[in-house]
């Protein structure tokens, strides 16, 4: 009987630790981390379609999956074309072999700006190409960037879980002209390399202490001198600088969990 009581106490102690193993968790920073118990975004749903599914980069934290499904419903309700969802994260997170530095904790997602093709077959979505919305020689937005793209960005930015959305400086400028002093404009952060898609980053979920947040964006719209400095830096040489090889040191909890 005494042995059985000790065994039960041991099992209870073990069970107390299980929630940390069974609950979804984002661990580490956006560019040096991993995720536990991620969820897969359905390959298609109201207002969205996943592209290039063979990469298996459609896993995210539940808060991000919920964000995307809710955004898709808003896109559909606004009679906009279904949005094309690209890279989120791998099932366990961690660094990609190519393509991104971040997208490691299941809280980042790329959404393409081009409309869904009329013949959106599985093969077409696997081989689809990104459509650049910027004429980089003339440094202007192309005719492909229309009110549809502006509406999609506005819907994406108004969710309170959004920390920031990276867009090309010219796209940010267009949003400033269209939406004036809307408070959510501060979440649209100018960054080069985002002229065919925008990159949504959510806040660390509440209660996940192992998730490393990014500093909050500054108050205001960001449509003033800050944006002007990016617009004047047409080549991106000053703002982004050279990209050195990136070898992140992962948190201890991620080591051995991701390769």
C-alpha positions as CSV (number, residue, x, y, z in Angstrom):
1,X,0.0,0.0,0.0
2,X,2.8,2.4,0.9
3,X,4.5,1.6,-2.4
4,X,1.3,2.3,-4.3
5,X,0.8,5.6,-2.5
6,X,4.4,6.7,-3.4
7,X,3.7,5.6,-7.0
8,X,0.5,7.6,-7.2
9,X,2.4,10.7,-5.8
10,X,5.0,10.2,-8.4
11,X,2.5,10.0,-11.2
12,X,0.7,13.1,-10.0
13,X,4.1,15.0,-10.0
14,X,4.6,13.8,-13.6
15,X,1.2,14.9,-14.6
16,X,1.8,18.3,-13.2
17,X,4.6,18.7,-15.8
18,X,2.6,17.5,-18.7
19,X,0.8,20.7,-19.6
20,X,4.2,22.3,-20.6
21,X,4.7,19.3,-22.9
22,X,1.2,19.2,-24.4
23,X,0.3,22.9,-24.9
24,X,1.4,24.8,-28.0
25,X,4.4,26.9,-27.3
26,X,6.6,29.4,-29.1
27,X,10.2,29.2,-27.7
28,X,12.9,31.7,-28.3
29,X,13.1,34.6,-30.7
30,X,11.5,34.9,-34.1
31,X,14.9,34.4,-35.7
32,X,16.3,31.9,-33.2
33,X,13.7,29.5,-31.8
34,X,11.3,26.7,-32.3
35,X,7.8,25.7,-31.6
36,X,6.0,22.8,-29.8
37,X,2.6,21.3,-30.6
38,X,2.1,23.4,-33.7
39,X,-1.0,23.3,-35.9
40,X,-1.2,22.9,-39.6
41,X,-3.1,25.5,-41.6
42,X,-5.7,23.8,-43.8
43,X,-4.5,23.9,-47.4
44,X,-7.6,25.8,-48.4
45,X,-10.4,27.6,-46.6
46,X,-12.7,30.5,-46.9
47,X,-10.7,33.4,-48.3
48,X,-7.3,31.7,-48.4
49,X,-5.2,29.1,-50.2
50,X,-1.8,27.6,-49.2
51,X,0.8,27.7,-51.9
52,X,3.9,25.5,-52.4
53,X,2.6,22.9,-49.9
54,X,5.4,20.5,-50.7
55,X,7.7,22.7,-48.7
56,X,5.7,21.7,-45.6
57,X,6.0,25.2,-44.1
58,X,2.4,25.6,-43.2
59,X,2.7,25.0,-39.4
60,X,2.1,27.7,-36.8
61,X,1.0,28.4,-33.3
62,X,-2.7,28.2,-32.8
63,X,-2.9,32.0,-32.4
64,X,-1.5,32.4,-35.9
65,X,-3.7,29.7,-37.5
66,X,-6.7,31.4,-35.9
67,X,-5.5,34.8,-37.2
68,X,-5.2,33.4,-40.8
69,X,-8.6,31.7,-40.8
70,X,-10.3,34.8,-39.4
71,X,-8.5,37.0,-41.9
72,X,-9.6,34.7,-44.7
73,X,-13.2,35.1,-43.6
74,X,-12.8,38.9,-43.6
75,X,-11.3,38.7,-47.1
76,X,-14.2,36.6,-48.4
77,X,-16.7,38.9,-46.7
78,X,-15.1,41.9,-48.5
79,X,-15.4,40.1,-51.8
80,X,-11.7,40.1,-52.3
81,X,-9.8,37.3,-54.1
82,X,-8.6,34.5,-51.8
83,X,-5.3,35.4,-50.3
84,X,-2.2,33.2,-51.0
85,X,-0.5,32.0,-47.9
86,X,3.2,31.2,-48.3
87,X,5.7,30.3,-45.7
88,X,4.7,30.0,-42.0
89,X,7.1,27.6,-40.2
90,X,8.1,24.0,-40.2
91,X,6.2,21.6,-37.8
92,X,8.9,22.0,-35.1
93,X,10.0,25.4,-36.2
94,X,13.6,26.3,-36.2
95,X,15.7,27.8,-39.1
96,X,14.9,27.0,-42.7
97,X,17.6,25.6,-44.9
98,X,16.9,28.6,-47.2
99,X,14.7,31.6,-47.7
100,X,14.3,33.2,-44.3
101,X,16.0,34.1,-41.1
102,X,12.9,34.3,-39.0
103,X,9.7,32.2,-39.3
104,X,11.1,29.9,-36.5
105,X,8.5,30.1,-33.8
106,X,5.2,29.7,-35.7
107,X,4.3,33.4,-35.3
108,X,5.4,34.7,-38.7
109,X,3.6,34.3,-42.1
110,X,4.2,35.5,-45.6
111,X,1.0,36.5,-47.6
112,X,1.4,37.2,-51.3
113,X,0.0,40.4,-52.8
114,X,-0.9,38.9,-56.2
115,X,-4.5,37.7,-56.6
116,X,-5.3,34.0,-56.7
117,X,-5.2,32.8,-60.3
118,X,-8.5,31.8,-61.8
119,X,-7.2,28.3,-62.5
120,X,-6.0,27.7,-58.9
121,X,-5.3,24.0,-59.3
122,X,-3.0,22.2,-56.9
123,X,-0.3,22.1,-59.6
124,X,-0.7,25.8,-60.3
125,X,-0.4,26.7,-56.7
126,X,2.7,24.6,-56.3
127,X,4.5,26.3,-59.2
128,X,3.1,29.8,-58.9
129,X,5.5,32.8,-59.0
130,X,5.5,35.9,-56.9
131,X,4.4,39.1,-58.6
132,X,6.5,42.1,-57.8
133,X,4.4,45.2,-57.1
134,X,7.4,47.6,-57.5
135,X,9.1,48.9,-60.6
136,X,12.6,49.1,-59.1
137,X,14.1,51.0,-62.0
138,X,11.5,53.8,-61.8
139,X,11.0,53.3,-58.1
140,X,7.2,53.4,-58.4
141,X,4.4,50.9,-57.6
142,X,3.2,49.0,-60.7
143,X,-0.3,48.9,-61.9
144,X,-0.7,45.6,-60.2
145,X,-0.9,47.2,-56.8
146,X,-4.5,48.3,-56.6
147,X,-7.2,48.9,-54.0
148,X,-7.5,45.2,-53.6
149,X,-4.0,44.9,-52.2
150,X,-4.6,48.0,-50.0
151,X,-7.8,46.5,-48.6
152,X,-6.0,43.2,-47.9
153,X,-3.2,44.9,-46.0
154,X,-5.7,47.0,-44.0
155,X,-7.6,43.9,-43.0
156,X,-4.4,42.2,-42.0
157,X,-3.1,45.1,-39.9
158,X,-6.1,45.7,-37.8
159,X,-5.9,42.6,-35.7
160,X,-4.7,43.3,-32.1
161,X,-2.5,40.2,-32.1
162,X,-0.3,41.8,-34.9
163,X,3.1,43.0,-33.7
164,X,4.2,44.3,-37.1
165,X,3.8,43.7,-40.9
166,X,6.8,44.2,-43.1
167,X,6.1,45.9,-46.5
168,X,8.2,47.7,-49.1
169,X,8.6,51.4,-48.3
170,X,6.5,52.4,-51.4
171,X,3.7,50.1,-50.2
172,X,3.8,51.7,-46.8
173,X,3.7,55.2,-48.5
174,X,0.6,54.2,-50.5
175,X,-1.1,52.9,-47.4
176,X,-0.4,56.2,-45.6
177,X,-1.9,58.2,-48.5
178,X,-5.0,56.0,-48.6
179,X,-5.7,55.6,-44.8
180,X,-4.4,58.9,-43.4
181,X,-4.0,58.7,-39.6
182,X,-5.4,55.2,-39.0
183,X,-3.7,54.0,-35.8
184,X,-2.9,50.5,-37.2
185,X,-0.6,52.1,-39.8
186,X,2.2,52.0,-37.2
187,X,2.2,48.2,-37.6
188,X,3.2,48.5,-41.2
189,X,7.0,48.6,-41.1
190,X,9.0,49.5,-44.2
191,X,11.5,46.9,-45.1
192,X,13.1,46.0,-48.4
193,X,12.5,42.6,-49.9
194,X,8.8,42.8,-49.4
195,X,7.5,44.1,-52.7
196,X,5.6,41.0,-53.8
197,X,4.4,39.8,-50.4
198,X,3.9,41.1,-46.9
199,X,5.3,39.5,-43.7
200,X,2.9,39.3,-40.7
201,X,4.4,38.9,-37.3
202,X,2.3,38.3,-34.2
203,X,3.0,39.1,-30.6
204,X,4.2,36.4,-28.3
205,X,1.1,34.6,-26.9
206,X,0.1,35.6,-23.4
207,X,1.6,33.4,-20.8
208,X,4.4,32.0,-23.0
209,X,7.4,33.2,-21.0
210,X,9.9,31.3,-23.2
211,X,8.8,33.3,-26.2
212,X,11.1,36.3,-26.8
213,X,9.1,39.4,-27.9
214,X,10.3,42.1,-30.2
215,X,10.3,45.7,-29.0
216,X,6.9,47.4,-29.5
217,X,6.6,49.7,-32.5
218,X,6.7,53.4,-31.8
219,X,3.3,55.2,-31.4
220,X,2.0,57.2,-34.4
221,X,1.5,56.2,-38.0
222,X,5.1,56.0,-39.1
223,X,4.2,58.0,-42.1
224,X,6.5,60.9,-41.4
225,X,10.3,61.3,-41.3
226,X,10.8,57.6,-40.5
227,X,9.2,56.6,-43.8
228,X,10.9,59.4,-45.7
229,X,14.3,58.0,-44.7
230,X,13.3,54.6,-46.3
231,X,11.9,56.2,-49.4
232,X,15.2,58.1,-49.9
233,X,17.2,54.9,-49.5
234,X,16.2,53.5,-52.9
235,X,18.8,50.8,-53.0
236,X,18.4,49.6,-49.4
237,X,22.1,49.8,-48.8
238,X,21.8,52.1,-45.8
239,X,18.8,50.7,-44.1
240,X,19.3,47.0,-44.6
241,X,23.1,46.7,-44.9
242,X,25.0,43.6,-46.1
243,X,23.6,40.2,-45.1
244,X,26.2,38.1,-43.4
245,X,25.8,34.3,-43.1
246,X,23.4,33.6,-40.3
247,X,23.9,30.7,-37.9
248,X,21.6,31.3,-34.9
249,X,22.2,29.8,-31.5
250,X,18.9,28.2,-30.5
251,X,17.5,28.1,-27.0
252,X,18.4,25.0,-25.0
253,X,14.8,23.7,-25.3
254,X,15.1,23.8,-29.0
255,X,18.4,22.0,-29.3
256,X,17.8,18.4,-30.3
257,X,14.2,19.3,-31.1
258,X,15.0,20.8,-34.4
259,X,17.9,19.9,-36.7
